[in-house]
C-alpha cells in the first residue's frame, strides 16, 4: 500500500510539472462540434457575435429541411433575442421560389438568406451538405457547440 502511495505521489508531481510546460491548445476551423465555424465569405456574415447563432441550411426542394427551417425559426422567435440569432441559408437556385417560400411561410427576410449557386456554392462544399441539410449551433466565440439539433434542444445549449 505504501509503495502504491509513493507511485501515485510521483505520478501526480510529474503531471503537475508537465502541465506547466504544455502548450496552449488552439481550436481549428471545421464543421464539427468543438471546431471554429468556417467564416462565410458572402453577404458579410460574421458568425462571431455577442450571442449564439443557429446556422440553418435548407432548400425548397427538400421538404424535410424546409420543415425544420420553419420549426427553428419559430423556436428562436420565442427565445431571448439577446441570447441567440438565426441565420438561415437557402440553397435554392431560383430566387423567386426562395422569396415565395419566405412569404408563404411568413418568415422574417432578415434571418433568411439565399445562395443561388445552390449545390455549386462554397457553403454547400465547405459545410459538406451533400449528405443532407443540417444546422450548427455556434457560440459567441465562433465555436460550433452542436450539430443537427432540434428546436427543443436549443435552450439546453444556450443556458449552459
SULJO-V996038 format. One record per residue. PSI is psi as a letter, one per 40 degrees, with the letter a starting at -180 (999 if undefined). OMEGA is omega in radians with two decimals (NA if undefined). BURIAL is I if it has 16 or more other ideal C-beta (glycine too) atoms within 10 Angstrom, else O. Layout:
{{PSI & OMEGA & BURIAL} {PSI & OMEGA & BURIAL}}
//
This chain:
{{d & 3.13 & O} {d & 3.11 & O} {d & 3.14 & O} {d & 3.11 & O} {d & 3.11 & O} {d & 3.13 & O} {d & 3.13 & O} {d & 3.11 & O} {d & -3.13 & O} {d & 3.12 & O} {d & 3.13 & O} {d & 3.12 & O} {d & 3.14 & O} {d & -3.13 & O} {d & 3.09 & O} {d & 3.12 & O} {d & -3.13 & O} {d & 3.13 & O} {d & -3.13 & O} {e & -3.12 & O} {e & -3.11 & O} {i & 3.13 & O} {i & 3.10 & O} {h & 3.12 & O} {h & 3.13 & O} {h & 3.10 & O} {i & 3.11 & O} {i & 3.10 & O} {h & 3.13 & O} {a & -3.08 & O} {e & -3.14 & O} {i & 3.06 & O} {h & -3.09 & O} {e & 3.10 & O} {i & 2.97 & I} {h & -3.11 & I} {h & 3.09 & I} {h & 3.11 & I} {i & 3.09 & O} {h & -2.98 & I} {e & -3.13 & O} {i & 3.13 & O} {f & 3.06 & O} {f & 3.13 & O} {h & 3.08 & O} {h & -3.11 & O} {e & 3.08 & I} {h & 3.13 & O} {a & -3.13 & O} {e & -3.14 & O} {i & 3.05 & O} {i & 3.08 & I} {h & 2.99 & I} {h & 3.11 & I} {h & -3.03 & I} {h & 3.10 & I} {h & -3.14 & I} {i & 3.03 & I} {i & -3.11 & I} {d & -3.11 & I} {e & 3.13 & O} {g & -3.02 & I} {d & -3.11 & O} {d & -3.13 & O} {d & 3.11 & I} {d & 3.12 & I} {d & 3.14 & O} {d & 3.12 & I} {d & 3.13 & I} {d & 3.12 & I} {d & 3.13 & O} {d & 3.11 & I} {d & -3.13 & I} {d & 3.14 & O} {d & -3.11 & I} {d & 3.10 & I} {d & 3.13 & O} {e & -3.09 & O} {i & 3.12 & I} {h & -3.10 & O} {e & 3.09 & O} {e & -3.13 & O} {d & -3.05 & O} {i & 3.05 & I} {i & 3.12 & I} {h & 2.92 & I} {h & -3.07 & I} {h & -3.04 & I} {h & 3.06 & I} {h & 3.11 & I} {f & 3.09 & I} {h & -3.13 & I} {d & -3.13 & I} {h & -3.08 & O} {d & 3.14 & O} {d & 3.09 & O} {d & 3.11 & O} {d & -3.11 & I} {d & 3.10 & O} {d & 3.12 & O} {d & -3.14 & I} {d & -3.14 & I} {d & -3.09 & O} {d & -3.09 & O} {e & 3.07 & O} {f & 3.10 & O} {i & 3.12 & I} {h & 3.14 & O} {d & 3.12 & O} {d & 3.13 & O} {e & -3.04 & I} {h & 3.14 & I} {i & -3.12 & I} {h & 3.00 & I} {g & -3.04 & I} {e & 3.07 & O} {e & 3.05 & O} {b & -3.10 & I} {e & 3.12 & O} {e & -3.06 & O} {i & 3.07 & I} {d & -3.13 & O} {d & 3.13 & I} {d & -3.13 & I} {d & -3.07 & O} {d & -3.12 & I} {e & 3.06 & I} {f & -3.07 & O} {e & 3.13 & I} {d & -3.11 & O} {e & 3.10 & O} {i & -3.13 & O} {i & -3.03 & I} {a & 2.98 & I} {i & 3.09 & I} {h & 3.01 & I} {h & -3.03 & I} {h & -3.12 & I} {i & -3.10 & I} {d & 3.12 & O} {e & 3.12 & O} {e & -3.13 & I} {h & 3.09 & I} {h & -3.14 & I} {e & 3.13 & I} {i & -3.13 & I} {i & 3.09 & O} {f & 3.13 & O} {i & 3.08 & I} {i & -3.06 & O} {d & -3.11 & I} {e & -3.08 & O} {e & -3.03 & O} {d & -3.09 & I} {d & -3.14 & O} {d & -3.12 & O} {d & -3.08 & O} {d & -3.08 & I} {e & -3.11 & O} {999 & NA & O}}
//
